[in-house]
């Protein structure tokens, strides 16, 4: 398949350094800010709607929401940027990337940092780094749109709104940080930007800085709000090596000292070659805003000083600044592979037509009421198959009669997944858990007349306790009249997806459809949405609140309470980016897609084994389901880019899962389990993921952290077997005997064991 996962393992050793030498971060490293005024060709910031035209619809950022001052310091890298912001009426303030060549002070640099955003969708293209020796290299710049509806992509700079041509839109707007490695052994002369001027979604550049350093440096220390069951705080430390020496041999242990601060879990790096960077976690106890000393001991002995570092675990409040300090926990970052389950009354019709007319089968009711958008012709399928039945008539045949919760959690574990997320309530408002007195529209009162969520969670606790348990929860409901005051359409077009908050009308009879089980309540958010989220959080103990569709919400207060309650129990919980607020959005959720390059921010791609449906679609032929080869290819690709894969199955109304899906999941598990050390508890490589075509002489054109004397073995094919390797240009060539090549089904996995 061509993807190769290289697992770094073993022990490493040494950079020669003066014992006890101290470097102050301010003097040992430097940020070079590149003025871009002469390149500005776009107005993105305005004081009123219509003043600026960031995109081609004359939308713009509100200048009143921009960071104050002309210097902005990144919260994740500590790199400073020239960020002059609003320049005045009719003055340009950013660069649409259009192939410009940016001249820079000639010098070796460790990394390029930029503040960027796109217009209507995520975009990526290649920029070129030109060096004074005449060589050049390509690097992909990828970023996200300045604003997105419902699924919030959280930027480095987050603002509460943006301007349309004539109004204010109160969806958040964002500017994102890009980090790209440079070759510190060469002198950079210029950077040529990609030409995106004629593309649908242009890439905009606001600020550019170059980071330079001497040798090995502790670049940035960042106490997080992550912690373990004993409330030991995780402190993230970024270490970079500009060369010329390596960290190798016995490696380096990393600890932190400061007044009132004690290291209880030292960090460790086994190897770091020139040009590479690592994030290392150190566990500390204590609190205070102090000057911290970062100590390297082992093959390199050094101390780095950092001023005004704020340690300590804080109580969360509903203030967005407080919630924004919450991040995806380590267990989620390392889990990598989860199973998504879409199961509800929509699986009774179980129909979404066939490609290219296929739709999400779980949207069956909505499409039957929106003929302008009904490319799958649900209207006629419903009429021919079920006559003029109402959607709630399907409750009777949603029986779950053959459902066995244990078989589901065993399948999830056998597939190699580490967590699962079940749809507890989709947009049809039918809940799969005990919603108590918020509504009786649930699986306890109708359909299976069972607490589906309780049975599944209990089975996981009893038979597969290692699995983390998550809950998908739709914030809005399409046709619940209680949602009327908050109803919305995604766009202004007649085919736009919408949550109107009005009773559905049967398209054949013209009569109002029942909203079975609804109770007389006053406010959707106060009386239904938030109480149901709290039930999932506290009565069922979900680890993941996987919201959908954002919109009006009570998430801020809910999240503060939930985060604090979990922390008091020594638990780390997480919330996705679809809960309606940018604050507290721990990870991004691209749908039926992947990222083309590394994202420093945690993300999780969700997609179905069905090529275009989450809910069961009886029109999908078995040969179109995702097979084991595609599953593994996707998983390895996403893991290498700091992503997780949340792979969906859509059970039938009786609770059974399609036999083909089961077979493919089990087959994938036979590869994932013996290759687990290459997937789980790993992190992305700062330089680049590599893709190649496996042959018996496999060449990897990348600066790997490998030294003469190290050993490469292939794992996952029975006994680990050594493969000979030799240097090849800047990379290496691995000799793969035919016996090994044949054993590496789906994907070759090589492990570098450090002996040098």
C-alpha positions in Angstrom: 0.0 0.0 0.0 3.0 2.3 0.3 2.7 3.8 3.8 5.5 3.0 6.1 5.3 3.6 9.8 8.6 4.0 11.5 8.5 3.4 15.3 11.3 4.9 17.3 12.3 2.7 20.2 15.3 1.7 22.3 17.9 3.9 23.9 19.9 6.8 22.7 22.9 9.0 23.6 24.8 12.1 23.5 25.4 15.6 22.8 28.7 16.8 24.3 27.9 19.8 26.5 29.5 21.7 29.4 28.1 20.2 32.7 25.8 22.7 34.4 25.9 25.3 31.6 22.9 27.6 31.7 21.1 29.1 28.8 18.6 31.8 29.2 15.9 31.3 26.6 16.0 35.0 25.7 19.6 34.9 24.7 20.0 31.4 23.3 17.2 31.7 20.7 15.7 34.4 18.6 12.6 35.2 16.7 13.0 37.1 13.4 9.8 38.9 12.5 9.4 39.5 8.8 7.6 42.8 7.8 5.0 42.0 5.2 3.6 45.5 4.6 5.0 45.8 1.1 3.3 42.5 0.2 -0.1 43.3 1.5 -2.8 43.0 -1.2 -6.0 42.4 0.7 -8.2 44.1 3.3 -9.4 41.7 6.0 -10.1 44.0 9.0 -12.9 46.5 9.2 -14.6 48.6 11.8 -18.0 48.1 10.3 -19.7 45.6 7.9 -18.7 46.1 4.3 -15.6 48.2 4.9 -13.2 45.3 4.2 -13.4 42.4 1.7 -11.3 39.5 3.2 -13.1 37.0 1.0 -14.9 37.3 -2.3 -18.3 37.8 -0.6 -17.0 40.9 1.2 -16.9 39.2 4.6 -14.3 40.4 7.0 -12.9 40.3 10.5 -14.1 42.8 13.0 -11.1 45.0 13.8 -12.6 45.7 17.3 -12.0 42.0 18.2 -8.3 41.8 17.1 -5.5 41.3 19.7 -4.3 44.7 21.1 -0.8 45.9 20.2 1.4 45.3 17.2 3.1 42.2 18.7 1.3 38.9 19.1 2.9 36.0 21.1 1.7 32.5 20.3 0.2 30.6 23.2 1.5 27.3 21.9 5.0 28.1 20.7 5.9 31.4 22.4 7.0 32.7 19.0 6.2 36.5 18.5 4.7 38.0 15.4 4.4 41.4 13.9 0.6 41.8 14.0 -0.3 45.4 13.2 -4.0 44.6 12.7 -6.2 47.3 11.4 -4.4 49.8 9.2 -7.1 52.3 8.6 -9.9 52.7 6.1 -8.9 51.5 2.6 -5.6 50.2 3.9 -4.5 46.6 3.2 -3.5 44.4 6.1 -2.8 40.8 4.8 -1.4 38.9 1.9 -3.4 36.6 -0.4 -0.8 34.0 -1.3 -0.2 34.5 -5.1 3.3 33.2 -5.7 5.1 36.1 -4.0 8.8 35.6 -3.2 9.4 36.8 0.4 13.0 38.0 1.0 14.3 37.2 4.4 17.6 38.1 6.3 20.0 35.4 5.1 20.7 33.1 8.1 20.2 29.5 9.2 16.7 29.1 10.8 15.1 26.2 12.7 11.5 26.8 11.7 9.0 29.0 9.9 6.0 30.2 11.8 3.0 32.0 10.2 -0.5 33.3 11.1 -2.8 32.2 8.3 -6.4 31.5 7.3 -8.4 30.5 4.2 -11.8 31.7 3.0 -14.5 29.1 2.6 -12.8 25.8 3.1 -9.6 24.2 4.3 -6.9 24.6 1.7 -3.3 23.4 1.2 -0.6 24.1 -1.3 3.2 24.0 -1.6 5.6 26.8 -0.7 9.3 26.8 -1.6 12.3 27.4 0.6 15.3 28.8 -1.3 18.7 28.5 0.3 21.9 30.4 -0.5 23.7 27.3 -1.8 21.2 27.1 -4.7 19.1 24.3 -3.3 15.4 24.5 -2.5 12.8 22.4 -0.8 9.0 22.2 -0.8 6.8 22.3 2.2 3.0 22.2 2.3 1.1 25.0 4.0 -2.4 24.0 5.0 -4.9 25.9 7.1 -8.6 26.2 7.9 -11.3 28.7 7.0 -11.6 31.9 9.0 -15.1 30.8 10.1 -17.1 27.6 9.9 -20.8 26.9 10.7 -21.6 24.5 13.5 -18.3 22.5 13.4 -15.9 25.0 15.0 -12.3 24.8 14.0 -10.4 26.5 16.8 -7.6 28.8 15.8 -4.6 30.4 17.6 -6.6 33.7 17.6 -10.3 33.3 18.3 -12.8 36.1 17.9 -16.5 36.1 18.7 -17.9 37.2 15.4 -17.2 38.5 11.9 -18.7 41.0 9.5 -20.8 40.1 6.4 -21.3 42.6 3.7 -24.0 44.4 5.7 -24.3 42.7 9.0 -22.6 40.9 11.9 -22.5 37.1 12.0 -22.0 35.8 15.5 -20.2 32.6 14.5 -16.6 32.8 15.7 -13.8 33.8 13.4 -10.2 32.5 13.6 -6.6 33.0 12.6 -4.5 29.8 12.7 -0.8 29.2 13.4 1.4 27.3 10.9 4.7 25.7 12.0 7.1 24.3 9.4 10.6 22.9 9.7 13.6 24.4 7.9 17.0 22.9 7.4 19.2 24.6 10.1 22.4 23.4 8.4 21.7 25.7 5.4 21.3 29.5 5.0 17.8 30.5 4.0 17.6 33.3 1.4 13.9 33.5 0.5 10.4 31.9 0.7 8.1 31.6 -2.4 4.5 31.4 -1.4 2.1 29.2 -3.4 -0.3 30.8 -5.9 -3.8 30.5 -4.5 -5.2 33.7 -6.1 -7.4 31.9 -8.6 -8.6 29.2 -6.2 -12.1 29.0 -4.6 -10.5 29.2 -1.1 -7.5 31.5 -1.1 -4.9 31.2 1.6 -4.2 34.5 3.5 -1.0 35.4 5.3 -1.2 37.8 8.2 2.3 37.5 9.9 5.5 35.6 9.3 8.4 34.9 11.8 11.5 32.8 11.6 12.9 31.0 14.6 16.6 30.5 15.1 18.6 28.9 17.9 22.0 27.5 18.9 22.4 23.7 19.4 19.9 22.0 21.6 17.4 24.3 23.3 14.4 24.1 25.5 12.3 26.2 23.2 9.1 26.6 25.2 7.7 25.4 28.5 3.9 25.3 28.7 2.0 24.1 31.9 -1.2 22.5 30.7 -4.4 21.8 32.6 -4.0 18.0 31.9 -3.3 15.8 34.9 -3.4 12.2 36.1 -5.5 10.6 38.7 -3.3 12.0 41.5 -3.6 15.5 40.1 0.0 15.6 38.8 0.1 18.4 36.3 1.4 17.8 32.8 3.9 20.4 31.6 4.6 20.4 27.9 8.2 21.1 26.9 9.3 21.8 23.3 12.9 20.8 22.6 14.6 21.6 19.4 18.0 20.7 18.0 19.6 23.0 15.4 22.8 20.9 15.4 25.5 20.0 14.7 25.5 17.4 17.5 22.9 14.8 18.3 21.2 13.7 21.5 21.9 9.9 21.4 23.5 7.2 23.6 21.9 7.1 27.0 19.6 10.0 26.2 18.5 12.9 28.3 16.2 13.1 31.3 14.2 16.3 31.7 13.1 17.8 35.0 11.8 21.1 36.2 12.6 23.0 39.4 11.1 26.2 40.7 10.0 27.7 44.1 7.0 25.6 45.2 7.3 23.2 42.2 8.4 19.6 42.3 9.0 17.2 39.4 7.4 13.8 40.2 7.4 12.4 36.6 10.5 13.4 34.7 10.4 13.5 30.9 12.9 11.7 28.7 14.1 11.9 25.2 16.1 9.0 23.7 17.4 10.7 20.6 17.1 14.0 18.8 19.0 14.6 15.6 19.8 18.1 14.1 16.8 19.8 12.6 14.3 17.8 14.7 12.0 18.9 17.5 10.2 17.0 20.2 7.4 17.6 22.7 8.2 16.1 26.1 5.8 15.9 29.0 7.0 16.4 32.6 4.7 15.8 35.6 4.9 18.3 38.4 3.1 19.2 41.7 2.8 22.7 43.0 1.6 26.1 41.9 2.7 29.7 41.4 4.0 32.2 38.8 7.7 31.7 39.0 11.0 31.5 37.1 11.5 27.9 36.2 14.7 25.9 35.6 14.6 23.1 33.0 17.3 20.6 33.6 18.8 18.1 31.1 20.8 15.3 32.6 22.4 12.3 31.0 24.4 12.4 27.8 23.8 16.1 27.8 23.9 18.2 31.0 22.4 21.7 30.8 19.9 24.0 32.5 17.5 26.5 30.8 15.7 29.3 32.5 12.2 30.5 31.7 10.6 33.5 33.5 6.9 34.0 34.5 5.8 30.4 34.1 2.4 29.9 35.7 2.0 26.4 37.3 -1.1 24.9 39.0 -4.4 23.3 38.1 -7.3 25.8 38.0 -11.0 25.4 38.5 -12.9 26.0 35.3 -15.4 28.7 34.9 -17.9 29.4 32.1 -15.7 32.2 30.9 -14.4 31.3 27.5 -10.8 32.1 28.4 -11.0 29.5 31.2 -12.7 26.9 29.1 -10.1 27.4 26.3 -7.4 26.0 28.6 -9.1 22.6 28.4 -7.4 20.2 26.0 -8.0 16.6 24.8 -6.5 14.3 27.5 -3.5 12.1 26.9 -5.6 9.0 26.7 -7.6 10.4 23.8 -4.5 11.6 22.0 -3.0 8.1 22.3 -6.1 6.1 21.6 -6.0 6.7 17.8 -8.8 4.3 16.7 -12.5 4.4 17.8 -15.8 2.9 16.5 -18.7 5.2 15.8 -22.3 3.6 16.0 -25.3 5.2 14.4 -28.4 3.4 15.5 -32.0 4.7 15.8 -35.4 4.5 14.2 -34.0 5.6 10.9 -32.5 2.1 10.5 -36.0 0.7 10.0 -36.3 2.2 6.5 -32.5 1.9 6.4 -32.4 3.5 3.0 -30.3 6.3 1.4 -30.2 5.2 -2.2 -27.0 4.4 -4.1 -23.9 6.4 -5.2 -24.0 9.0 -6.8 -27.5 9.7 -5.4 -26.7 8.4 -1.9 -27.5 10.4 1.2 -26.9 9.9 4.9 -29.6 7.3 5.7 -30.0 8.7 9.2 -31.4 11.9 7.5 -34.3 9.9 6.0 -37.0 11.9 7.8 -35.5 15.3 6.9 -35.1 14.5 3.2 -38.7 13.2 3.1 -39.8 16.7 4.2 -37.4 18.7 2.0 -37.9 17.8 -1.6 -35.7 20.7 -2.8 -32.7 18.8 -1.4 -33.9 15.2 -2.0 -31.5 14.0 -4.6 -32.0 10.4 -3.4 -35.8 10.6 -4.0 -36.7 9.6 -0.5 -40.2 10.9 -1.2 -41.0 8.2 -3.8 -39.2 5.5 -1.9 -41.2 6.2 1.2 -44.5 6.3 -0.8 -43.8 3.0 -2.6 -42.4 1.1 0.4 -44.3 2.4 3.4 -47.2 4.4 1.9 -48.0 7.6 3.7 -46.6 6.5 7.0 -45.3 9.0 9.5 -41.7 8.8 10.7 -42.7 7.8 14.2 -44.5 4.8 12.8 -41.0 3.3 12.5 -40.7 3.1 16.3 -42.7 -0.2 16.3 -40.3 -2.0 14.0 -37.2 -0.7 15.8 -37.0 -3.8 18.0 -33.4 -4.5 18.8 -34.6 -8.1 19.2 -31.3 -9.7 18.2 -29.1 -7.2 19.9 -26.4 -8.4 22.2 -24.4 -5.6 23.9 -21.5 -7.9 24.8 -21.0 -9.0 21.1 -20.7 -5.3 20.2 -18.0 -4.4 22.7 -16.2 -7.6 21.9 -16.2 -6.7 18.2 -14.9 -3.2 19.0 -12.0 -4.7 21.0 -11.3 -7.4 18.4 -11.1 -4.8 15.7 -8.3 -3.1 17.7 -10.2 0.0 18.6 -9.6 1.7 21.9 -12.9 3.6 22.3 -16.4 3.9 20.9 -19.0 6.6 20.5 -22.7 5.7 20.2 -25.4 8.0 18.9 -27.5 8.7 22.0 -29.8 11.1 20.2 -29.8 12.1 16.5 -31.5 15.1 15.0 -34.9 13.1 15.0 -34.9 13.6 18.8 -35.2 9.9 19.6 -32.9 9.2 22.5 -31.3 5.8 23.3 -31.0 6.5 27.0 -33.2 7.4 30.0 -33.9 11.0 29.4 -36.0 11.0 32.6 -38.6 13.8 32.6 -37.1 15.9 29.8 -38.9 13.8 27.2 -40.3 10.3 26.8 -39.2 10.2 23.2 -36.7 7.4 23.9 -35.9 3.7 23.6 -37.2 3.0 27.1 -40.8 4.1 26.2 -40.8 3.1 22.5 -39.2 0.7 20.1 -36.8 -1.6 21.9 -38.2 -0.5 25.3 -34.7 -0.9 26.7 -32.0 1.5 28.0 -29.7 0.9 25.1 -26.9 3.2 26.4 -26.9 1.6 29.9 -26.7 -1.9 28.5 -23.9 -1.0 26.2 -21.9 0.9 28.8 -22.4 -1.8 31.3 -21.2 -4.5 28.9 -18.1 -2.5 28.1 -17.3 -2.1 31.9 -17.8 -5.8 32.5 -16.2 -7.4 29.4 -13.9 -4.8 27.8 -13.1 -2.3 30.6 -10.1 -0.9 28.7 -12.5 0.7 26.2 -13.3 4.4 26.7 -17.0 5.2 26.3 -18.4 8.2 24.4 -21.7 9.6 23.5 -22.8 11.4 20.3 -25.5 14.0 21.1 -27.3 16.2 18.7 -27.8 19.6 20.3 -30.8 20.6 18.0 -33.8 18.5 16.9 -35.3 19.0 13.4 -39.0 19.0 14.2 -39.3 19.6 17.9 -41.5 22.7 18.2 -39.8 23.5 21.5 -36.7 24.3 19.3 -38.6 26.9 17.3 -37.1 30.0 18.9 -33.7 28.6 18.1 -34.4 27.2 14.6 -32.0 27.9 11.8 -30.9 27.1 8.3 -27.2 26.5 7.4 -27.5 28.7 4.3 -30.2 30.9 2.7 -30.8 28.5 -0.2 -34.0 26.4 -0.4 -32.0 23.1 -0.3 -30.0 24.2 2.8 -29.8 21.8 5.7 -31.9 23.2 8.5 -33.3 22.6 12.0 -36.6 24.5 11.7 -38.0 23.7 15.1 -41.6 23.2 13.7 -43.7 20.1 13.6 -43.1 18.1 10.4 -46.0 17.8 7.9 -46.6 14.5 6.3 -45.7 15.2 2.7 -48.5 12.8 1.4 -51.4 13.8 3.6 -50.5 17.4 4.6 -51.3 16.6 8.2 -49.0 17.4 11.1 -46.9 14.4 12.1 -46.8 13.4 15.8 -43.7 14.1 17.9 -44.2 11.0 20.0 -43.1 11.2 23.6 -42.6 14.9 23.8 -43.4 16.5 27.2 -44.7 20.0 27.9 -41.7 22.1 28.6 -40.9 25.8 28.4 -37.4 26.2 27.0 -35.5 23.7 24.8 -32.0 24.6 26.1 -32.8 24.9 29.8 -35.4 22.1 30.1 -34.2 19.6 27.5 -30.7 20.1 26.0 -28.6 20.8 29.0 -30.4 18.4 31.4 -29.9 15.6 28.8 -26.2 16.5 28.5 -25.9 16.3 32.3 -27.6 12.9 32.4 -25.0 11.6 29.9 -22.2 13.2 31.9 -23.2 12.2 35.4 -25.7 9.3 35.3 -23.9 7.4 32.5 -20.3 8.7 33.0 -19.4 9.4 29.4 -15.7 10.0 28.6 -16.4 11.9 25.4 -19.2 14.4 24.8 -19.4 14.2 21.0 -21.8 16.9 20.1 -23.2 17.7 16.7 -24.6 20.8 15.0 -23.7 23.4 17.5 -26.1 26.3 17.2 -27.8 27.8 20.3 -26.6 26.0 23.4 -25.9 26.1 27.1 -22.5 24.4 26.7 -20.3 26.9 28.5 -21.9 26.4 31.9 -22.3 22.6 31.3 -18.6 22.2 30.3 -17.2 24.1 33.3 -19.2 22.0 35.7 -18.4 18.7 33.9 -14.7 19.4 33.6 -14.5 20.3 37.3 -16.5 17.3 38.4 -14.4 14.9 36.3 -11.2 16.4 37.6 -12.3 16.0 41.2 -12.6 12.3 40.5 -9.2 12.1 38.8 -10.9 11.6 35.4 -10.0 13.4 32.2 -12.9 13.9 29.9 -13.1 15.5 26.5 -15.5 17.4 24.2 -15.4 17.8 20.4 -15.7 21.0 18.4 -19.4 20.7 17.6 -20.8 21.8 20.9 -21.5 25.4 19.8 -18.5 27.2 21.4 -14.9 27.5 20.4 -13.9 27.4 24.0 -13.7 23.9 25.3 -13.5 22.4 21.8 -10.7 19.9 22.5 -10.4 18.4 19.0 -11.5 19.0 15.4 -13.8 16.5 13.6 -13.4 16.5 9.8 -16.2 14.4 8.2 -15.5 11.8 5.5 -12.1 13.3 4.9 -8.6 13.6 6.2 -5.9 16.3 6.5 -3.2 16.4 3.9 -0.5 17.2 6.4 0.3 17.3 10.1 -2.0 19.3 12.3 -0.5 20.4 15.6 -4.0 20.6 17.0 -5.6 17.3 17.8 -8.2 16.0 15.3 -10.3 13.0 14.6 -11.7 12.0 11.2 -15.2 10.4 11.4 -16.4 8.4 8.5 -18.5 5.3 7.8 -17.6 1.9 6.5 -20.4 2.7 4.1 -18.9 5.0 1.5 -21.5 7.8 2.2 -23.7 7.0 5.1 -23.4 6.5 8.9 -26.8 4.9 9.4 -27.6 1.5 7.9 -28.4 1.8 4.2 -29.8 -1.4 2.6 -29.1 0.0 -0.8 -25.3 -0.2 -0.3 -23.8 -3.4 -1.9 -21.4 -5.3 0.4 -18.5 -4.8 -2.0 -18.6 -1.1 -1.3 -18.0 -1.3 2.4 -14.5 -0.1 3.6 -12.2 -3.2 3.5 -9.4 -4.0 5.9 -6.7 -2.6 3.5 -8.4 0.8 3.2 -9.1 0.9 6.9 -5.5 0.3 7.8 -4.2 2.7 5.1 -6.5 5.4 6.5 -5.6 4.7 10.1 -1.8 4.8 9.6 -2.1 8.0 7.5 -4.2 9.8 10.1 -2.0 8.7 13.1 1.1 10.0 11.3 -0.6 13.5 11.1 -1.7 13.7 14.8 -5.2 12.4 14.0 -7.6 9.7 15.2 -9.9 7.6 13.1 -13.5 7.3 14.3 -15.0 4.6 12.0 -18.7 4.2 11.9 -20.9 1.1 11.6 -24.7 1.3 11.1 -26.6 -1.6 12.8 -29.9 -2.8 11.5 -33.2 -2.4 13.3 -32.9 -5.8 15.0 -29.5 -4.9 16.4 -27.3 -7.0 14.1 -24.4 -5.6 12.1 -23.8 -6.4 8.5 -21.6 -9.5 8.2 -19.3 -7.9 5.6 -18.6 -5.0 8.0 -17.9 -7.4 10.8 -15.5 -9.5 8.6 -13.6 -6.4 7.5 -13.3 -5.1 11.1 -12.0 -8.4 12.4 -9.5 -8.7 9.5 -8.2 -5.2 10.3 -7.8 -6.2 13.9 -5.5 -9.1 13.0 -3.1 -6.4 11.7 -3.7 -3.7 14.2 -3.0 -5.8 17.3 0.4 -7.2 16.4 1.4 -3.7 15.2 -0.1 -1.9 18.1 3.2 -0.3 19.2 3.4 1.5 15.9 -0.1 3.0 16.3 -1.1 3.6 19.9 0.8 5.8 22.4 2.8 7.4 19.5 3.1 11.0 18.4 3.6 12.6 15.0 7.0 13.4 13.6 8.0 17.1 13.5 9.6 16.8 10.1 7.2 15.0 7.8 5.3 11.8 7.3 6.8 9.7 4.4 5.0 7.8 1.7 6.8 5.4 -0.6 6.4 2.3 -2.7 7.6 -0.8 -0.9 10.1 -2.9 -2.8 12.9 -5.2 -1.7 15.2 -2.1 -1.7 13.0 0.4 0.1 14.4 4.0 0.1 13.2 6.5 2.6 14.2 10.0 1.6 14.0 11.6 5.0 16.4 12.6 7.8 15.6 9.8 10.1 17.0 9.7 13.7 19.2 6.7 13.0 22.9 6.2 13.5 25.4 3.5 12.5 25.0 0.6 14.9 21.2 0.9 15.2 19.1 -2.1 14.1 15.9 -2.0 12.0 13.4 -4.8 12.4 10.0 -5.4 10.9 7.3 -5.9 13.5 3.8 -7.4 13.3 4.8 -10.4 11.1 5.5 -12.9 13.9 9.0 -12.8 15.4 10.6 -9.4 14.8 13.1 -9.9 12.0 16.2 -7.7 11.3 16.4 -5.9 8.0 19.7 -4.6 6.7 20.0 -0.9 6.0 22.5 1.5 4.5 22.7 5.4 4.2 21.1 6.6 1.0 21.5 10.4 0.4 19.9 12.2 3.3 17.8 9.1 4.1 18.3 5.3 4.2 17.8 2.2 2.1 16.3 -0.8 3.8 16.9 -4.3 2.3 13.6 -6.2 2.7 13.9 -9.9 2.1 11.0 -11.4 0.2 10.0 -13.4 3.2 9.6 -10.2 5.1 7.9 -8.4 2.2 5.3 -11.1 1.9 4.7 -11.1 5.7 4.0 -7.4 5.9 0.4 -7.6 4.7 -1.4 -4.2 4.2 1.5 -2.2 5.6 5.2 -2.6 6.4 6.1 -1.5 9.9 9.8 -1.0 10.8 11.2 -0.3 14.2 14.5 1.5 14.7 16.2 0.2 17.9 18.8 2.5 19.2 22.2 1.0 20.1 24.5 3.8 19.1 
